[in-house]
């Protein structure tokens, strides 16, 4: 009876060793996949910001055009002001995430 118990323990010991080795491989694959996914997500966010900036630029140009056509000086000032502030904020966001994606994709290809 006791002999059987001993061999069972040895068996489970060997089994767990093999599991940890294959588990480490899986973890490495998962980490690589996570990094790749993060890079793709960042790239998608940058594309989204770029399109936001483009749409804001178009909107500002349209607003400026309308204000110019209307010819009211009081209307023109605030439109230009708020529009350019938005653009500045957006361009800061764009450059920030741009450098983030650069380093992320760099380290991904490096490894």
Biotite code that builds the C-alpha atoms (Angstrom):
import biotite.structure as struc

atoms = struc.array([
    struc.Atom([0.000, 0.000, 0.000], chain_id="A", res_id=1, res_name="UNK", atom_name="CA", element="C"),
    struc.Atom([2.625, 2.514, 1.054], chain_id="A", res_id=2, res_name="UNK", atom_name="CA", element="C"),
    struc.Atom([4.826, 1.611, -1.934], chain_id="A", res_id=3, res_name="UNK", atom_name="CA", element="C"),
    struc.Atom([2.065, 2.607, -4.340], chain_id="A", res_id=4, res_name="UNK", atom_name="CA", element="C"),
    struc.Atom([1.660, 5.949, -2.593], chain_id="A", res_id=5, res_name="UNK", atom_name="CA", element="C"),
    struc.Atom([5.362, 6.655, -3.062], chain_id="A", res_id=6, res_name="UNK", atom_name="CA", element="C"),
    struc.Atom([5.319, 5.994, -6.814], chain_id="A", res_id=7, res_name="UNK", atom_name="CA", element="C"),
    struc.Atom([2.216, 8.191, -7.218], chain_id="A", res_id=8, res_name="UNK", atom_name="CA", element="C"),
    struc.Atom([4.047, 11.111, -5.596], chain_id="A", res_id=9, res_name="UNK", atom_name="CA", element="C"),
    struc.Atom([7.035, 10.676, -7.886], chain_id="A", res_id=10, res_name="UNK", atom_name="CA", element="C"),
    struc.Atom([4.741, 10.579, -10.905], chain_id="A", res_id=11, res_name="UNK", atom_name="CA", element="C"),
    struc.Atom([2.982, 13.786, -9.972], chain_id="A", res_id=12, res_name="UNK", atom_name="CA", element="C"),
    struc.Atom([6.335, 15.463, -9.311], chain_id="A", res_id=13, res_name="UNK", atom_name="CA", element="C"),
    struc.Atom([7.653, 14.664, -12.802], chain_id="A", res_id=14, res_name="UNK", atom_name="CA", element="C"),
    struc.Atom([4.370, 15.784, -14.333], chain_id="A", res_id=15, res_name="UNK", atom_name="CA", element="C"),
    struc.Atom([4.447, 19.175, -12.655], chain_id="A", res_id=16, res_name="UNK", atom_name="CA", element="C"),
    struc.Atom([8.030, 19.805, -13.813], chain_id="A", res_id=17, res_name="UNK", atom_name="CA", element="C"),
    struc.Atom([7.011, 19.276, -17.433], chain_id="A", res_id=18, res_name="UNK", atom_name="CA", element="C"),
    struc.Atom([3.981, 21.517, -16.964], chain_id="A", res_id=19, res_name="UNK", atom_name="CA", element="C"),
    struc.Atom([6.053, 24.436, -15.668], chain_id="A", res_id=20, res_name="UNK", atom_name="CA", element="C"),
    struc.Atom([8.449, 24.219, -18.631], chain_id="A", res_id=21, res_name="UNK", atom_name="CA", element="C"),
    struc.Atom([5.633, 24.298, -21.188], chain_id="A", res_id=22, res_name="UNK", atom_name="CA", element="C"),
    struc.Atom([3.844, 26.960, -19.102], chain_id="A", res_id=23, res_name="UNK", atom_name="CA", element="C"),
    struc.Atom([6.898, 29.251, -19.342], chain_id="A", res_id=24, res_name="UNK", atom_name="CA", element="C"),
    struc.Atom([6.795, 28.891, -23.122], chain_id="A", res_id=25, res_name="UNK", atom_name="CA", element="C"),
    struc.Atom([3.087, 29.772, -23.140], chain_id="A", res_id=26, res_name="UNK", atom_name="CA", element="C"),
    struc.Atom([3.722, 32.793, -20.908], chain_id="A", res_id=27, res_name="UNK", atom_name="CA", element="C"),
    struc.Atom([6.420, 34.043, -23.286], chain_id="A", res_id=28, res_name="UNK", atom_name="CA", element="C"),
    struc.Atom([4.046, 33.644, -26.252], chain_id="A", res_id=29, res_name="UNK", atom_name="CA", element="C"),
    struc.Atom([1.274, 35.429, -24.371], chain_id="A", res_id=30, res_name="UNK", atom_name="CA", element="C"),
    struc.Atom([3.614, 38.298, -23.458], chain_id="A", res_id=31, res_name="UNK", atom_name="CA", element="C"),
    struc.Atom([4.669, 38.660, -27.110], chain_id="A", res_id=32, res_name="UNK", atom_name="CA", element="C"),
    struc.Atom([1.027, 38.610, -28.228], chain_id="A", res_id=33, res_name="UNK", atom_name="CA", element="C"),
    struc.Atom([0.091, 41.184, -25.575], chain_id="A", res_id=34, res_name="UNK", atom_name="CA", element="C"),
    struc.Atom([2.885, 43.488, -26.734], chain_id="A", res_id=35, res_name="UNK", atom_name="CA", element="C"),
    struc.Atom([1.869, 43.096, -30.372], chain_id="A", res_id=36, res_name="UNK", atom_name="CA", element="C"),
    struc.Atom([-1.753, 43.843, -29.447], chain_id="A", res_id=37, res_name="UNK", atom_name="CA", element="C"),
    struc.Atom([-0.658, 46.924, -27.481], chain_id="A", res_id=38, res_name="UNK", atom_name="CA", element="C"),
    struc.Atom([1.322, 48.224, -30.465], chain_id="A", res_id=39, res_name="UNK", atom_name="CA", element="C"),
    struc.Atom([-1.657, 47.662, -32.788], chain_id="A", res_id=40, res_name="UNK", atom_name="CA", element="C"),
    struc.Atom([-3.980, 49.400, -30.317], chain_id="A", res_id=41, res_name="UNK", atom_name="CA", element="C"),
    struc.Atom([-1.627, 52.400, -29.990], chain_id="A", res_id=42, res_name="UNK", atom_name="CA", element="C"),
    struc.Atom([-1.308, 52.634, -33.778], chain_id="A", res_id=43, res_name="UNK", atom_name="CA", element="C"),
    struc.Atom([-5.110, 52.551, -34.082], chain_id="A", res_id=44, res_name="UNK", atom_name="CA", element="C"),
    struc.Atom([-5.393, 55.310, -31.456], chain_id="A", res_id=45, res_name="UNK", atom_name="CA", element="C"),
    struc.Atom([-2.897, 57.479, -33.373], chain_id="A", res_id=46, res_name="UNK", atom_name="CA", element="C"),
    struc.Atom([-4.868, 56.954, -36.602], chain_id="A", res_id=47, res_name="UNK", atom_name="CA", element="C"),
    struc.Atom([-8.025, 57.921, -34.717], chain_id="A", res_id=48, res_name="UNK", atom_name="CA", element="C"),
    struc.Atom([-6.370, 61.104, -33.366], chain_id="A", res_id=49, res_name="UNK", atom_name="CA", element="C"),
    struc.Atom([-5.101, 61.987, -36.848], chain_id="A", res_id=50, res_name="UNK", atom_name="CA", element="C"),
    struc.Atom([-8.627, 61.693, -38.272], chain_id="A", res_id=51, res_name="UNK", atom_name="CA", element="C"),
    struc.Atom([-9.956, 63.749, -35.327], chain_id="A", res_id=52, res_name="UNK", atom_name="CA", element="C"),
    struc.Atom([-7.426, 66.491, -36.089], chain_id="A", res_id=53, res_name="UNK", atom_name="CA", element="C"),
    struc.Atom([-8.363, 66.367, -39.776], chain_id="A", res_id=54, res_name="UNK", atom_name="CA", element="C"),
    struc.Atom([-12.081, 66.683, -39.006], chain_id="A", res_id=55, res_name="UNK", atom_name="CA", element="C"),
    struc.Atom([-11.451, 69.538, -36.545], chain_id="A", res_id=56, res_name="UNK", atom_name="CA", element="C"),
    struc.Atom([-9.282, 71.330, -39.135], chain_id="A", res_id=57, res_name="UNK", atom_name="CA", element="C"),
    struc.Atom([-12.085, 70.962, -41.689], chain_id="A", res_id=58, res_name="UNK", atom_name="CA", element="C"),
    struc.Atom([-14.631, 72.201, -39.163], chain_id="A", res_id=59, res_name="UNK", atom_name="CA", element="C"),
    struc.Atom([-12.478, 75.235, -38.230], chain_id="A", res_id=60, res_name="UNK", atom_name="CA", element="C"),
    struc.Atom([-11.951, 76.104, -41.912], chain_id="A", res_id=61, res_name="UNK", atom_name="CA", element="C"),
    struc.Atom([-15.707, 75.826, -42.492], chain_id="A", res_id=62, res_name="UNK", atom_name="CA", element="C"),
    struc.Atom([-16.461, 77.974, -39.428], chain_id="A", res_id=63, res_name="UNK", atom_name="CA", element="C"),
    struc.Atom([-13.894, 80.577, -40.473], chain_id="A", res_id=64, res_name="UNK", atom_name="CA", element="C"),
    struc.Atom([-15.401, 80.568, -43.967], chain_id="A", res_id=65, res_name="UNK", atom_name="CA", element="C"),
    struc.Atom([-18.908, 81.108, -42.549], chain_id="A", res_id=66, res_name="UNK", atom_name="CA", element="C"),
    struc.Atom([-17.706, 83.848, -40.231], chain_id="A", res_id=67, res_name="UNK", atom_name="CA", element="C"),
    struc.Atom([-15.855, 85.545, -43.084], chain_id="A", res_id=68, res_name="UNK", atom_name="CA", element="C"),
    struc.Atom([-18.909, 85.341, -45.337], chain_id="A", res_id=69, res_name="UNK", atom_name="CA", element="C"),
    struc.Atom([-21.104, 86.753, -42.572], chain_id="A", res_id=70, res_name="UNK", atom_name="CA", element="C"),
    struc.Atom([-18.603, 89.543, -42.161], chain_id="A", res_id=71, res_name="UNK", atom_name="CA", element="C"),
    struc.Atom([-19.391, 90.059, -38.475], chain_id="A", res_id=72, res_name="UNK", atom_name="CA", element="C"),
    struc.Atom([-16.145, 90.824, -36.629], chain_id="A", res_id=73, res_name="UNK", atom_name="CA", element="C"),
    struc.Atom([-17.561, 89.821, -33.247], chain_id="A", res_id=74, res_name="UNK", atom_name="CA", element="C"),
    struc.Atom([-18.478, 86.358, -34.579], chain_id="A", res_id=75, res_name="UNK", atom_name="CA", element="C"),
    struc.Atom([-15.078, 85.723, -36.139], chain_id="A", res_id=76, res_name="UNK", atom_name="CA", element="C"),
    struc.Atom([-12.920, 86.174, -33.015], chain_id="A", res_id=77, res_name="UNK", atom_name="CA", element="C"),
    struc.Atom([-14.310, 83.468, -30.705], chain_id="A", res_id=78, res_name="UNK", atom_name="CA", element="C"),
    struc.Atom([-14.655, 80.961, -33.555], chain_id="A", res_id=79, res_name="UNK", atom_name="CA", element="C"),
    struc.Atom([-10.971, 81.228, -34.496], chain_id="A", res_id=80, res_name="UNK", atom_name="CA", element="C"),
    struc.Atom([-9.902, 81.232, -30.847], chain_id="A", res_id=81, res_name="UNK", atom_name="CA", element="C"),
    struc.Atom([-11.679, 78.071, -29.777], chain_id="A", res_id=82, res_name="UNK", atom_name="CA", element="C"),
    struc.Atom([-10.784, 76.287, -33.003], chain_id="A", res_id=83, res_name="UNK", atom_name="CA", element="C"),
    struc.Atom([-7.038, 76.888, -32.744], chain_id="A", res_id=84, res_name="UNK", atom_name="CA", element="C"),
    struc.Atom([-6.994, 75.875, -29.063], chain_id="A", res_id=85, res_name="UNK", atom_name="CA", element="C"),
    struc.Atom([-8.608, 72.538, -29.942], chain_id="A", res_id=86, res_name="UNK", atom_name="CA", element="C"),
    struc.Atom([-6.053, 71.961, -32.691], chain_id="A", res_id=87, res_name="UNK", atom_name="CA", element="C"),
    struc.Atom([-3.128, 72.685, -30.381], chain_id="A", res_id=88, res_name="UNK", atom_name="CA", element="C"),
    struc.Atom([-4.425, 70.250, -27.783], chain_id="A", res_id=89, res_name="UNK", atom_name="CA", element="C"),
    struc.Atom([-4.983, 67.582, -30.444], chain_id="A", res_id=90, res_name="UNK", atom_name="CA", element="C"),
    struc.Atom([-1.519, 68.001, -31.977], chain_id="A", res_id=91, res_name="UNK", atom_name="CA", element="C"),
    struc.Atom([0.075, 67.638, -28.519], chain_id="A", res_id=92, res_name="UNK", atom_name="CA", element="C"),
    struc.Atom([-1.844, 64.399, -27.986], chain_id="A", res_id=93, res_name="UNK", atom_name="CA", element="C"),
    struc.Atom([-0.838, 63.172, -31.420], chain_id="A", res_id=94, res_name="UNK", atom_name="CA", element="C"),
    struc.Atom([2.893, 63.726, -30.911], chain_id="A", res_id=95, res_name="UNK", atom_name="CA", element="C"),
    struc.Atom([2.764, 62.142, -27.448], chain_id="A", res_id=96, res_name="UNK", atom_name="CA", element="C"),
    struc.Atom([1.202, 58.885, -28.570], chain_id="A", res_id=97, res_name="UNK", atom_name="CA", element="C"),
    struc.Atom([3.369, 58.890, -31.680], chain_id="A", res_id=98, res_name="UNK", atom_name="CA", element="C"),
    struc.Atom([6.556, 58.550, -29.632], chain_id="A", res_id=99, res_name="UNK", atom_name="CA", element="C"),
    struc.Atom([4.882, 55.938, -27.427], chain_id="A", res_id=100, res_name="UNK", atom_name="CA", element="C"),
    struc.Atom([4.067, 53.719, -30.403], chain_id="A", res_id=101, res_name="UNK", atom_name="CA", element="C"),
    struc.Atom([7.564, 54.174, -31.782], chain_id="A", res_id=102, res_name="UNK", atom_name="CA", element="C"),
    struc.Atom([9.235, 52.779, -28.669], chain_id="A", res_id=103, res_name="UNK", atom_name="CA", element="C"),
    struc.Atom([6.646, 50.000, -28.305], chain_id="A", res_id=104, res_name="UNK", atom_name="CA", element="C"),
    struc.Atom([7.032, 48.738, -31.875], chain_id="A", res_id=105, res_name="UNK", atom_name="CA", element="C"),
    struc.Atom([10.803, 49.136, -31.621], chain_id="A", res_id=106, res_name="UNK", atom_name="CA", element="C"),
    struc.Atom([11.068, 46.904, -28.569], chain_id="A", res_id=107, res_name="UNK", atom_name="CA", element="C"),
    struc.Atom([8.646, 44.403, -30.094], chain_id="A", res_id=108, res_name="UNK", atom_name="CA", element="C"),
    struc.Atom([10.765, 43.949, -33.241], chain_id="A", res_id=109, res_name="UNK", atom_name="CA", element="C"),
    struc.Atom([13.941, 43.981, -31.121], chain_id="A", res_id=110, res_name="UNK", atom_name="CA", element="C"),
    struc.Atom([12.906, 40.981, -29.071], chain_id="A", res_id=111, res_name="UNK", atom_name="CA", element="C"),
])
